[in-house]
Amino acid sequence: MRTRIKICGITRAEDAVEATRLGVDAIGLVFYPPSPRAVTLREAQAIVKSLPPFVTVVGLFVNEARPRIEAVAKETPLDLLQFHGDESAAECSGYGRPWIKAIRMREGCDLAAAEREFADASGLLLDTYQAGIPGGTGLRFDWSRIPETLASRVILAGGLDAENVEQAVRQVRPYAVDVSGGVELSKGIKDAARIQAFIAGVKRGDN
């Protein structure tokens, strides 16, 4: 099965257009104000409006209050919600949209327990743990910690780039890969050549 590709931290419509032209499956919009890749509602709406059909738009939230998530989802056509904080399964549910839960791979993380807790999630996004930073660290974790039985539900993130994504896909066989900093010129500004190289690496890993 082909590994799906999500480019997260999109902040400009032109980057979204170019990423989809190159063949990505999903884009991520960050609704977490402290992030250097955060977007306003108006920016998010402009990005979504620029997209062609059949591209999944993911809204990322970190320990956000339910009323704000509901307001953002009402004003922005989000296809999928991504919860990147300490949310419980109950806090991720009830928005009328599918959702994924990010699991930060800290020492001793029990993936089997996480899979049980978030059984209603469409997938688990596995990211590198760094204290005080909910994501976008640019660091990778030990992929051997991911059991083969979980791979089909995994969206692999954390320090991926064109240099290592082929190995990641071959080793983990995730459902999807998620990249942000690994395809950037600067935080929030994507680079078409790096996106193209990243996609090529995923395709080599699939073969």
MARLUMGU-301881 format. One line per 10 residues: their letters; for each residue z, x negated, y negated of N, C-alpha, C, O. Coordinates in nm, 2 decimals, always signed. Each point is the difference from the previous one (the first is absolute). Layout:
N
a) Z/X/Y/Z/X/Y/Z/X/Y/Z/X/Y | ...;
//
This chain:
207
mrtrikicgi) +0.00/-0.08/+0.12/+0.00/+0.08/-0.12/+0.00/-0.09/-0.13/+0.07/-0.10/+0.00 | -0.14/+0.14/-0.10/-0.01/-0.07/-0.12/+0.13/+0.00/-0.08/+0.06/+0.11/-0.01 | -0.02/-0.22/-0.04/+0.12/-0.01/-0.08/-0.03/+0.05/-0.14/-0.09/-0.05/-0.06 | +0.17/+0.15/+0.02/-0.02/+0.05/-0.14/+0.06/-0.09/-0.10/+0.09/-0.09/+0.03 | -0.14/+0.10/-0.15/+0.04/-0.09/-0.11/+0.04/+0.08/-0.12/-0.07/+0.09/-0.05 | +0.19/-0.13/+0.00/+0.05/+0.06/-0.13/+0.02/-0.11/-0.10/+0.06/-0.11/+0.03 | -0.11/+0.13/-0.15/+0.03/-0.09/-0.11/+0.11/+0.07/-0.09/-0.03/+0.10/-0.06 | +0.14/-0.16/+0.05/+0.11/+0.06/-0.08/+0.01/-0.07/-0.14/-0.05/-0.10/-0.02 | +0.12/+0.17/-0.06/+0.02/-0.05/-0.14/-0.12/+0.00/-0.09/-0.02/-0.08/-0.08 | -0.07/+0.18/+0.11/-0.11/+0.02/-0.09/+0.04/+0.05/-0.14/+0.08/+0.10/-0.01;
traedaveat) -0.12/-0.16/-0.09/+0.04/+0.04/-0.14/-0.12/+0.03/-0.09/+0.01/+0.05/-0.11 | -0.14/-0.07/+0.16/-0.12/+0.02/-0.08/-0.10/+0.08/+0.08/-0.02/-0.03/+0.12 | -0.05/+0.12/-0.18/-0.10/+0.08/+0.07/-0.11/-0.09/+0.05/-0.05/+0.02/+0.11 | +0.01/-0.12/-0.19/-0.11/-0.09/+0.05/+0.04/-0.07/+0.13/-0.09/-0.03/+0.08 | +0.21/-0.01/-0.07/+0.04/-0.06/+0.13/+0.00/+0.09/+0.11/-0.04/-0.03/+0.12 | +0.08/+0.16/-0.14/-0.01/+0.10/+0.11/-0.14/+0.02/+0.04/-0.03/+0.01/+0.12 | -0.06/+0.00/-0.22/-0.14/+0.03/+0.03/-0.06/-0.12/+0.08/-0.07/+0.02/+0.10 | +0.10/-0.14/-0.14/-0.05/-0.12/+0.07/+0.06/-0.01/+0.14/-0.08/-0.03/+0.10 | +0.20/+0.06/-0.08/+0.07/-0.01/+0.13/-0.06/+0.10/+0.10/-0.03/-0.03/+0.11 | +0.00/+0.15/-0.16/-0.06/+0.10/+0.09/-0.14/-0.03/+0.03/-0.05/+0.03/+0.11;
rlgvdaiglv) -0.02/-0.09/-0.21/-0.14/-0.04/+0.02/-0.01/-0.10/+0.11/-0.09/+0.00/+0.08 | +0.19/-0.09/-0.07/+0.00/-0.10/+0.10/+0.05/+0.05/+0.13/-0.02/-0.07/+0.10 | +0.08/+0.19/-0.09/+0.03/+0.06/+0.13/+0.14/+0.02/+0.03/+0.03/+0.02/+0.12 | +0.07/-0.03/-0.21/+0.14/+0.03/+0.03/+0.01/+0.15/+0.03/-0.07/+0.08/-0.05 | +0.18/-0.05/+0.13/+0.02/+0.14/+0.04/+0.10/+0.07/-0.10/-0.01/+0.12/-0.01 | +0.10/-0.20/-0.05/+0.10/+0.07/-0.08/+0.04/-0.09/-0.12/-0.01/-0.13/+0.01 | +0.06/+0.19/-0.11/+0.05/-0.08/-0.12/+0.14/+0.05/-0.02/+0.04/+0.12/+0.03 | +0.05/-0.21/-0.08/+0.14/+0.03/-0.03/+0.02/+0.00/-0.15/-0.03/-0.10/-0.07 | +0.10/+0.21/+0.02/+0.04/+0.00/-0.14/+0.15/+0.00/+0.00/+0.07/+0.07/+0.07 | -0.01/-0.17/-0.15/+0.14/-0.02/+0.00/+0.07/+0.08/-0.11/-0.03/-0.02/-0.12;
fyppspravt) +0.12/+0.11/+0.16/+0.07/+0.08/-0.10/+0.15/-0.05/+0.00/+0.09/+0.08/+0.02 | -0.08/-0.21/-0.04/+0.14/-0.06/+0.00/+0.00/-0.09/-0.13/-0.05/-0.11/+0.00 | +0.11/+0.17/-0.11/-0.01/-0.07/-0.13/+0.03/-0.14/-0.01/-0.06/-0.08/-0.08 | +0.16/+0.02/+0.16/+0.03/-0.14/-0.01/-0.12/-0.09/+0.05/+0.00/-0.12/-0.03 | -0.09/+0.17/+0.11/-0.10/-0.08/+0.06/-0.11/-0.04/-0.11/-0.03/+0.09/-0.08 | -0.01/-0.21/+0.08/-0.11/-0.04/-0.09/-0.13/+0.07/+0.03/-0.10/-0.01/-0.07 | +0.09/+0.08/+0.19/-0.12/+0.07/+0.04/+0.02/+0.15/-0.02/-0.09/+0.08/+0.05 | +0.19/-0.03/-0.12/+0.02/+0.14/-0.02/-0.10/+0.06/-0.09/-0.06/-0.07/-0.09 | +0.02/+0.20/+0.12/-0.09/+0.07/-0.08/+0.06/+0.12/-0.06/+0.10/+0.06/+0.06 | -0.15/-0.01/-0.18/+0.05/+0.12/-0.06/-0.08/+0.11/+0.07/-0.10/-0.02/+0.07;
lreaqaivks) +0.14/+0.15/-0.10/-0.07/+0.11/+0.05/-0.14/+0.00/-0.05/-0.09/+0.03/+0.08 | +0.07/-0.06/-0.20/-0.14/+0.01/-0.06/-0.08/-0.11/+0.07/-0.12/+0.03/+0.03 | +0.17/-0.15/-0.01/-0.08/-0.11/+0.06/-0.03/+0.04/+0.15/-0.11/-0.02/+0.04 | +0.21/+0.08/+0.02/-0.03/+0.04/+0.14/-0.11/+0.11/+0.01/-0.08/-0.01/+0.09 | +0.09/+0.10/-0.18/-0.10/+0.11/+0.00/-0.14/-0.06/-0.03/-0.10/+0.05/+0.07 | +0.09/-0.14/-0.16/-0.13/-0.07/-0.02/-0.06/-0.07/+0.12/-0.11/+0.00/+0.03 | +0.20/-0.07/+0.04/-0.04/-0.07/+0.12/-0.05/+0.09/+0.11/-0.10/-0.02/+0.05 | +0.18/+0.13/-0.03/-0.04/+0.09/+0.11/-0.13/+0.07/-0.04/-0.08/+0.02/+0.09 | +0.06/+0.01/-0.22/-0.12/+0.07/-0.04/-0.12/-0.09/+0.03/-0.11/+0.05/+0.01 | +0.12/-0.18/-0.01/-0.11/-0.09/+0.01/-0.04/-0.02/+0.15/-0.11/-0.06/+0.03;
lppfvtvvgl) +0.19/+0.11/+0.06/-0.02/-0.03/+0.14/-0.11/+0.09/+0.07/-0.02/+0.12/-0.04 | -0.06/-0.17/+0.13/-0.09/+0.08/+0.08/+0.08/+0.08/+0.10/+0.12/-0.02/+0.02 | -0.18/+0.12/+0.06/+0.06/+0.07/+0.10/+0.05/-0.09/+0.12/-0.05/-0.11/+0.02 | +0.15/+0.17/+0.05/+0.04/-0.06/+0.13/+0.08/-0.13/-0.02/+0.01/-0.08/+0.10 | +0.05/+0.05/-0.22/+0.09/-0.11/-0.02/+0.14/+0.06/-0.01/+0.02/+0.08/-0.08 | +0.07/-0.14/+0.16/+0.14/+0.05/+0.00/+0.07/-0.06/-0.12/+0.00/-0.12/-0.02 | +0.07/+0.21/-0.06/+0.08/-0.05/-0.11/+0.14/+0.01/+0.04/+0.05/+0.11/+0.03 | +0.02/-0.22/-0.04/+0.14/-0.01/+0.04/+0.09/-0.02/-0.12/-0.03/-0.09/-0.08 | +0.13/+0.17/+0.06/+0.10/-0.02/-0.10/+0.13/-0.06/+0.05/+0.06/+0.05/+0.09 | -0.03/-0.17/-0.15/+0.12/-0.07/+0.04/+0.12/+0.02/-0.09/-0.01/+0.00/-0.12;
fvnearprie) +0.12/+0.03/+0.19/+0.13/+0.03/-0.08/+0.11/-0.08/+0.06/+0.00/-0.03/+0.12 | +0.10/+0.00/-0.20/+0.11/-0.08/+0.05/+0.13/+0.07/-0.05/+0.03/+0.00/-0.12 | +0.04/+0.06/+0.21/+0.13/+0.07/-0.02/-0.01/+0.09/-0.13/+0.08/+0.01/-0.08 | -0.19/+0.06/+0.08/-0.03/+0.09/-0.12/+0.06/+0.14/+0.02/+0.01/+0.04/+0.12 | +0.03/+0.02/-0.23/+0.05/+0.14/+0.01/-0.11/+0.10/+0.04/-0.11/-0.02/-0.04 | +0.15/+0.11/+0.12/-0.09/+0.10/+0.05/-0.08/+0.07/-0.11/-0.12/+0.02/+0.01 | +0.18/+0.02/-0.12/-0.07/+0.07/-0.11/-0.12/-0.08/-0.05/-0.10/+0.05/-0.03 | +0.12/-0.18/+0.01/-0.10/-0.08/-0.05/-0.12/-0.02/+0.10/-0.11/+0.00/-0.04 | +0.15/-0.02/+0.17/-0.11/-0.01/+0.10/-0.08/+0.13/+0.00/-0.12/+0.00/+0.01 | +0.19/+0.11/-0.02/-0.07/+0.13/+0.00/-0.09/+0.01/-0.12/-0.11/+0.06/+0.01;
avaketpldl) +0.16/-0.10/-0.13/-0.08/+0.00/-0.12/-0.13/-0.09/+0.01/-0.11/+0.05/-0.04 | +0.13/-0.17/+0.09/-0.11/-0.09/+0.02/-0.10/+0.06/+0.09/-0.12/+0.00/-0.02 | +0.16/+0.05/+0.14/-0.09/+0.06/+0.10/-0.07/+0.12/-0.06/-0.11/+0.03/+0.05 | +0.17/+0.04/-0.13/-0.06/+0.12/-0.06/-0.11/-0.04/-0.10/-0.11/+0.07/-0.01 | +0.13/-0.18/-0.06/-0.09/-0.04/-0.11/-0.11/-0.10/+0.05/-0.10/-0.01/-0.06 | +0.12/-0.05/+0.17/-0.09/-0.10/+0.06/-0.04/+0.04/+0.14/+0.09/+0.02/+0.08 | -0.22/-0.02/-0.05/-0.04/+0.04/+0.14/+0.03/-0.11/+0.10/-0.08/-0.08/+0.03 | +0.20/+0.08/+0.02/+0.04/-0.10/+0.10/-0.02/+0.06/+0.14/+0.04/+0.11/+0.03 | -0.10/-0.20/+0.05/-0.02/+0.05/+0.14/+0.12/-0.04/+0.09/+0.02/+0.07/+0.10 | +0.05/-0.17/-0.13/+0.11/-0.05/+0.08/+0.11/-0.06/-0.08/-0.03/-0.06/-0.11;
lqfhgdesaa) +0.15/+0.08/+0.15/+0.11/-0.06/-0.08/+0.06/-0.12/+0.08/+0.01/+0.00/+0.12 | +0.02/-0.11/-0.19/+0.06/-0.12/+0.06/+0.14/-0.02/-0.06/+0.01/-0.01/-0.12 | +0.09/+0.01/+0.21/+0.14/-0.02/-0.05/+0.04/-0.14/+0.03/+0.01/-0.05/+0.12 | +0.02/-0.03/-0.22/+0.03/-0.14/+0.01/+0.14/-0.05/-0.03/+0.02/-0.11/-0.02 | +0.07/+0.21/+0.02/+0.14/-0.03/-0.03/+0.09/+0.02/+0.12/-0.03/-0.03/+0.11 | +0.15/+0.09/-0.14/+0.10/+0.03/+0.10/+0.00/+0.14/+0.04/+0.10/+0.05/+0.05 | -0.21/+0.02/-0.07/-0.01/+0.15/+0.03/+0.03/+0.03/+0.15/-0.04/-0.07/+0.09 | +0.11/+0.18/-0.07/+0.02/+0.05/+0.13/-0.13/+0.08/+0.04/-0.08/+0.03/-0.09 | +0.07/+0.01/+0.22/-0.11/+0.08/+0.04/-0.01/+0.13/-0.07/-0.10/+0.05/-0.04 | +0.22/+0.01/+0.01/+0.01/+0.13/-0.07/-0.05/-0.01/-0.14/-0.06/+0.09/-0.06;
ecsgygrpwi) +0.09/-0.21/+0.00/-0.04/-0.02/-0.14/-0.15/-0.03/-0.01/-0.06/+0.02/-0.11 | -0.01/-0.05/+0.22/-0.14/-0.03/+0.00/-0.08/+0.13/+0.02/-0.12/+0.00/-0.02 | +0.19/+0.10/+0.07/-0.07/+0.13/+0.05/+0.00/+0.11/-0.11/+0.08/-0.01/-0.09 | -0.16/+0.11/+0.11/+0.01/+0.12/-0.08/-0.09/+0.00/-0.12/+0.02/+0.08/-0.09 | -0.12/-0.17/+0.09/-0.09/-0.01/-0.12/-0.14/+0.06/+0.03/-0.09/+0.01/-0.08 | +0.08/+0.04/+0.20/-0.13/+0.06/+0.04/-0.11/-0.10/+0.02/-0.12/+0.04/-0.01 | +0.15/-0.16/+0.03/-0.09/-0.11/+0.02/+0.04/-0.09/+0.11/+0.12/-0.02/+0.02 | -0.21/-0.04/+0.05/+0.04/-0.11/+0.10/+0.07/-0.11/-0.08/-0.03/-0.03/-0.11 | +0.11/-0.05/+0.18/+0.06/-0.11/-0.06/+0.02/-0.12/+0.10/+0.00/+0.02/+0.12 | +0.02/-0.13/-0.18/+0.03/-0.12/+0.08/+0.13/-0.07/-0.06/+0.03/+0.02/-0.12;
kairmregcd) +0.04/-0.09/+0.21/+0.12/-0.06/-0.04/-0.01/-0.15/+0.01/-0.03/-0.05/+0.11 | +0.07/-0.02/-0.22/+0.00/-0.15/+0.01/+0.13/-0.04/+0.06/+0.11/+0.04/-0.04 | -0.12/-0.14/+0.13/+0.11/-0.06/+0.06/+0.00/-0.15/-0.04/-0.09/-0.07/+0.04 | +0.19/+0.03/-0.11/+0.01/-0.14/-0.04/+0.06/-0.08/+0.12/+0.12/+0.03/+0.04 | -0.19/-0.13/+0.00/+0.04/-0.07/+0.13/+0.11/-0.11/-0.02/-0.02/-0.12/+0.02 | +0.14/+0.18/-0.06/+0.11/-0.09/-0.01/+0.05/-0.05/+0.13/-0.03/+0.06/+0.11 | +0.11/-0.16/-0.11/+0.06/-0.05/+0.13/+0.07/+0.11/+0.07/+0.09/+0.07/-0.06 | -0.11/-0.05/+0.19/+0.07/+0.10/+0.08/-0.06/+0.14/-0.01/+0.06/+0.09/+0.05 | -0.17/-0.08/-0.12/-0.06/+0.13/-0.02/-0.03/+0.06/+0.14/-0.07/-0.06/+0.08 | +0.11/+0.19/-0.06/-0.02/+0.06/+0.13/-0.12/+0.10/-0.01/+0.01/+0.11/-0.05;
laaaerefad) -0.13/-0.16/+0.09/-0.12/+0.08/-0.02/+0.00/+0.12/+0.09/-0.05/+0.11/-0.04 | +0.11/-0.12/+0.16/+0.00/+0.12/+0.09/+0.09/+0.11/-0.07/-0.04/+0.12/+0.01 | +0.15/-0.16/-0.07/+0.08/+0.10/-0.07/-0.08/+0.06/-0.12/+0.01/+0.12/-0.03 | -0.08/-0.20/-0.04/-0.08/+0.05/-0.12/-0.11/+0.09/+0.05/-0.02/+0.10/-0.07 | -0.04/-0.13/+0.18/-0.10/+0.09/+0.05/+0.05/+0.13/+0.04/-0.06/+0.11/-0.02 | +0.18/-0.10/+0.08/+0.07/+0.12/+0.03/+0.04/+0.08/-0.13/-0.03/+0.12/-0.01 | +0.08/-0.19/-0.08/+0.05/+0.07/-0.13/-0.12/+0.06/-0.07/+0.01/+0.11/-0.06 | -0.12/-0.19/+0.05/-0.11/+0.05/-0.08/-0.12/+0.05/+0.09/-0.11/-0.03/-0.02 | +0.15/+0.10/+0.13/-0.10/+0.05/+0.09/-0.10/+0.09/-0.06/-0.11/+0.01/+0.05 | +0.14/+0.06/-0.16/-0.09/+0.09/-0.07/-0.09/-0.07/-0.09/-0.09/+0.06/-0.06;
asgllldtyq) +0.11/-0.19/+0.04/-0.09/-0.08/-0.09/-0.14/-0.01/+0.06/-0.01/-0.01/+0.12 | -0.09/+0.00/-0.20/-0.14/-0.03/+0.05/-0.01/-0.14/+0.05/-0.09/-0.03/+0.08 | +0.18/-0.06/-0.13/-0.01/-0.14/+0.04/+0.12/-0.07/-0.06/+0.07/+0.05/-0.09 | -0.05/-0.17/+0.14/+0.11/-0.09/-0.06/-0.07/-0.12/-0.06/-0.08/-0.07/+0.07 | +0.11/+0.04/-0.20/-0.05/-0.11/-0.06/+0.10/-0.11/+0.01/+0.11/+0.01/-0.06 | -0.15/-0.12/+0.12/+0.10/-0.11/+0.02/-0.03/-0.11/-0.10/-0.11/-0.05/-0.01 | +0.21/+0.02/-0.07/-0.01/-0.09/-0.11/+0.11/-0.11/+0.00/+0.10/+0.01/+0.07 | -0.13/-0.12/-0.14/+0.10/-0.11/+0.00/+0.13/+0.04/-0.08/-0.01/+0.07/-0.10 | +0.12/-0.11/+0.15/+0.13/+0.02/-0.07/+0.03/-0.11/-0.09/-0.01/-0.12/+0.04 | +0.04/+0.15/-0.17/+0.05/-0.09/-0.09/+0.10/+0.08/-0.09/-0.03/+0.10/-0.05;
agipggtglr) +0.15/-0.15/+0.05/+0.11/+0.07/-0.07/-0.04/+0.03/-0.14/-0.04/-0.08/-0.08 | +0.06/+0.21/+0.04/-0.02/+0.04/-0.13/-0.14/+0.04/-0.04/-0.03/+0.04/-0.11 | -0.07/-0.07/+0.20/-0.14/+0.03/-0.02/-0.05/+0.10/+0.10/-0.01/-0.04/+0.12 | -0.02/+0.16/-0.16/-0.04/+0.10/+0.11/-0.14/-0.02/+0.06/-0.03/+0.06/+0.10 | -0.05/-0.15/-0.16/-0.13/-0.03/+0.06/-0.08/-0.09/-0.09/+0.05/-0.04/-0.11 | -0.17/+0.01/+0.15/-0.09/-0.09/-0.08/+0.06/-0.14/-0.01/-0.02/-0.06/-0.11 | +0.08/+0.01/+0.21/+0.06/-0.14/-0.01/-0.10/-0.11/+0.02/+0.02/-0.11/-0.05 | -0.13/+0.14/+0.11/-0.10/-0.10/+0.03/+0.04/-0.09/+0.12/-0.07/-0.10/+0.02 | +0.17/+0.14/+0.05/+0.05/-0.08/+0.11/-0.03/+0.08/+0.13/+0.01/+0.12/+0.00 | -0.03/-0.20/+0.11/-0.02/+0.07/+0.13/+0.12/-0.02/+0.08/+0.09/-0.09/-0.02;
fdwsripetl) -0.08/+0.18/+0.12/+0.11/-0.01/+0.10/-0.05/-0.04/+0.14/-0.12/-0.01/+0.01 | +0.21/-0.01/+0.08/-0.05/-0.04/+0.14/-0.05/+0.12/+0.07/+0.07/+0.09/+0.04 | -0.20/-0.09/-0.02/-0.07/+0.12/+0.06/+0.04/+0.02/+0.15/-0.02/+0.11/+0.05 | +0.07/-0.21/+0.01/+0.04/+0.01/+0.14/+0.12/+0.09/+0.02/+0.03/+0.04/+0.11 | +0.03/+0.00/-0.22/+0.11/+0.10/+0.00/-0.04/+0.14/+0.03/+0.08/+0.09/+0.02 | -0.21/-0.07/-0.03/-0.06/+0.14/+0.01/-0.03/+0.02/+0.15/-0.09/-0.06/+0.05 | +0.15/+0.16/+0.01/-0.03/+0.03/+0.14/-0.14/+0.06/+0.02/-0.04/+0.08/-0.09 | -0.03/-0.11/+0.19/-0.13/+0.05/+0.03/+0.00/+0.16/+0.00/-0.10/+0.06/-0.04 | +0.21/-0.01/+0.09/+0.01/+0.15/+0.01/+0.00/+0.07/-0.13/-0.03/+0.12/-0.01 | +0.06/-0.19/-0.10/+0.00/+0.06/-0.13/-0.12/-0.03/-0.08/-0.02/+0.07/-0.10;
asrvilaggl) -0.07/-0.16/+0.14/-0.11/-0.05/-0.08/-0.09/+0.12/-0.05/-0.05/-0.01/-0.11 | +0.03/+0.11/+0.19/-0.09/+0.10/-0.04/+0.05/+0.09/-0.12/-0.08/+0.07/-0.06 | +0.21/-0.09/+0.03/+0.05/+0.08/-0.11/+0.03/-0.09/-0.12/+0.05/+0.04/-0.11 | -0.09/-0.17/+0.12/+0.04/-0.10/-0.10/-0.11/-0.01/-0.11/-0.12/-0.02/+0.03 | +0.17/+0.02/-0.15/-0.08/-0.05/-0.11/+0.06/-0.13/-0.04/+0.11/-0.01/-0.05 | -0.18/-0.10/+0.07/+0.05/-0.14/-0.02/-0.02/-0.04/-0.14/-0.11/+0.00/-0.05 | +0.22/-0.05/-0.01/+0.00/-0.05/-0.14/+0.08/-0.13/+0.00/+0.05/-0.04/+0.10 | -0.04/-0.01/-0.22/+0.08/-0.12/-0.02/-0.07/-0.13/+0.00/-0.02/-0.06/+0.11 | -0.03/+0.01/-0.22/-0.06/-0.13/-0.01/-0.14/-0.01/+0.07/-0.04/-0.11/+0.03 | -0.03/+0.22/-0.02/-0.13/-0.01/+0.06/-0.10/-0.04/-0.10/+0.01/+0.03/-0.12;
daenveqavr) -0.11/-0.11/+0.17/-0.11/-0.04/-0.09/-0.12/-0.03/+0.09/+0.01/+0.02/+0.12 | -0.12/-0.06/-0.18/-0.12/-0.03/+0.08/+0.01/-0.11/+0.10/-0.07/-0.01/+0.10 | +0.17/-0.08/-0.12/+0.02/-0.11/+0.08/+0.08/+0.03/+0.13/-0.03/-0.06/+0.10 | +0.11/+0.16/-0.10/+0.08/+0.03/+0.11/-0.02/+0.14/+0.07/+0.06/+0.03/+0.10 | -0.14/+0.05/-0.17/+0.00/+0.14/+0.05/-0.08/+0.01/+0.14/+0.03/+0.09/+0.08 | -0.12/-0.18/-0.06/-0.07/+0.00/+0.13/+0.10/-0.02/+0.11/+0.00/+0.07/+0.10 | +0.09/-0.17/-0.12/+0.10/-0.03/+0.10/+0.10/+0.11/+0.02/+0.04/+0.04/+0.11 | -0.01/+0.02/-0.23/+0.10/+0.12/+0.01/-0.06/+0.11/+0.08/+0.07/+0.06/+0.08 | -0.19/-0.03/-0.10/-0.07/+0.12/+0.07/-0.01/-0.04/+0.15/+0.03/+0.09/+0.08 | -0.07/-0.21/-0.05/-0.01/-0.04/+0.14/+0.14/+0.00/+0.08/+0.01/+0.05/+0.11;
qvrpyavdvs) +0.09/-0.09/-0.18/+0.13/-0.01/+0.06/+0.07/+0.13/+0.01/+0.06/+0.04/+0.10 | -0.06/+0.04/-0.21/+0.08/+0.12/+0.00/-0.08/+0.13/+0.04/+0.06/+0.08/+0.07 | -0.19/-0.08/-0.09/-0.08/+0.12/+0.02/+0.06/+0.12/-0.07/+0.02/+0.11/+0.07 | +0.00/-0.12/-0.20/+0.06/+0.12/-0.07/-0.10/+0.11/-0.02/-0.12/-0.02/+0.01 | +0.17/+0.13/-0.05/-0.09/+0.11/-0.04/-0.07/-0.03/-0.13/-0.12/+0.02/-0.01 | +0.20/-0.09/-0.08/-0.06/-0.03/-0.13/+0.07/-0.12/-0.06/+0.11/-0.04/+0.05 | -0.18/-0.02/-0.14/+0.06/-0.11/-0.08/+0.01/+0.04/-0.15/-0.08/+0.08/-0.04 | +0.18/-0.13/-0.03/+0.02/+0.03/-0.14/+0.02/-0.12/-0.08/+0.08/-0.09/+0.03 | -0.16/+0.07/-0.13/+0.00/-0.12/-0.08/+0.01/+0.03/-0.15/-0.06/+0.10/-0.04 | +0.13/-0.18/-0.03/+0.00/+0.02/-0.15/-0.02/-0.14/-0.07/-0.11/-0.03/-0.04;
ggvelskgik) +0.21/-0.05/+0.04/-0.01/-0.13/-0.06/-0.10/-0.09/+0.06/-0.06/-0.09/-0.07 | +0.03/+0.10/+0.19/-0.10/-0.09/+0.07/-0.14/+0.02/-0.04/-0.09/-0.08/+0.04 | +0.06/+0.19/-0.12/-0.14/+0.02/-0.05/+0.00/+0.01/-0.16/-0.08/+0.06/-0.05 | +0.18/-0.13/-0.01/+0.01/+0.02/-0.15/-0.03/-0.13/-0.07/+0.01/-0.11/+0.05 | -0.06/+0.13/-0.17/-0.01/-0.11/-0.10/+0.13/-0.02/-0.07/+0.04/-0.11/-0.03 | +0.03/+0.22/+0.00/+0.13/+0.00/-0.06/+0.06/+0.14/+0.04/-0.07/+0.08/+0.06 | +0.20/-0.06/-0.08/+0.07/+0.11/+0.05/-0.07/+0.13/-0.05/+0.00/+0.03/-0.12 | -0.05/+0.05/+0.21/-0.06/+0.13/-0.03/-0.15/-0.01/-0.03/-0.07/+0.10/-0.01 | +0.01/-0.22/+0.00/-0.14/-0.02/-0.03/-0.06/-0.06/+0.13/+0.02/-0.11/+0.04 | -0.11/+0.20/+0.02/-0.06/-0.04/+0.13/-0.12/-0.08/-0.02/-0.07/+0.01/-0.11;
daariqafia) +0.03/-0.09/+0.21/-0.12/-0.09/+0.00/-0.09/+0.05/+0.11/+0.03/-0.01/+0.12 | -0.15/+0.04/-0.16/-0.10/+0.06/+0.10/-0.03/-0.10/+0.11/-0.01/+0.03/+0.11 | +0.00/-0.16/-0.15/-0.04/-0.10/+0.10/+0.11/-0.02/+0.10/-0.02/-0.01/+0.12 | +0.15/+0.02/-0.16/+0.11/-0.01/+0.09/+0.01/+0.13/+0.09/+0.03/-0.01/+0.12 | -0.06/+0.12/-0.18/+0.00/+0.12/+0.08/-0.11/-0.01/+0.11/+0.03/+0.04/+0.12 | -0.14/-0.08/-0.16/-0.11/-0.02/+0.10/+0.03/-0.09/+0.11/-0.03/+0.02/+0.12 | +0.09/-0.14/-0.16/+0.04/-0.10/+0.10/+0.11/+0.06/+0.09/+0.00/-0.03/+0.12 | +0.09/+0.11/-0.17/+0.11/+0.06/+0.08/-0.06/+0.10/+0.10/+0.04/-0.01/+0.12 | -0.13/+0.09/-0.17/-0.07/+0.10/+0.09/-0.07/-0.07/+0.12/+0.00/+0.04/+0.11 | -0.07/-0.15/-0.15/-0.07/-0.08/+0.10/+0.10/-0.06/+0.11/-0.03/-0.01/+0.11;
gvkrgdn) +0.15/-0.03/-0.16/+0.10/-0.05/+0.09/+0.05/+0.11/+0.10/+0.02/-0.03/+0.12 | +0.00/+0.15/-0.17/+0.04/+0.11/+0.08/-0.11/+0.03/+0.11/+0.03/+0.02/+0.11 | -0.15/-0.02/-0.15/-0.11/+0.02/+0.09/-0.01/-0.10/+0.11/-0.03/+0.03/+0.11 | +0.05/-0.16/-0.15/+0.00/-0.10/+0.10/+0.11/+0.02/+0.10/-0.01/-0.02/+0.12 | +0.13/+0.06/-0.17/+0.11/+0.02/+0.09/-0.02/+0.12/+0.09/+0.05/+0.00/+0.11 | -0.13/+0.10/-0.15/-0.03/+0.11/+0.09/-0.09/-0.03/+0.11/+0.00/+0.06/+0.10 | -0.08/-0.17/-0.12/-0.10/-0.03/+0.10/+0.06/-0.08/+0.12/-0.07/-0.03/+0.10;
//
